[in-house]
């Protein structure tokens, strides 16, 4: 692993991140939204999704969580009747 401007750069592909949507009928919409960004995403059951970053992969796990959380807040702003949260790591 190299360093870029003092940040450790990870070339590994992070494990899938589990996300729970407040409404099962909105889960596929959330998966599609994430696929339009930088994720592979699929509904795994009911209200639960799994998302995995495509390239470029964030520099570390903290950056990945922050980036995903930001995208979830944007999706919630567009779909104010629903909510979504990353499940415990």
Protein Blocks (a to p, Z undefined) as FASTA:
>chain_A
ZZeehiacdfbdcdddddddfblklmmmmmmmmmmmmcccddfbhjbccddddddddfbl
klmmmmmmmmmmmmmmmmmmbccddddZZ
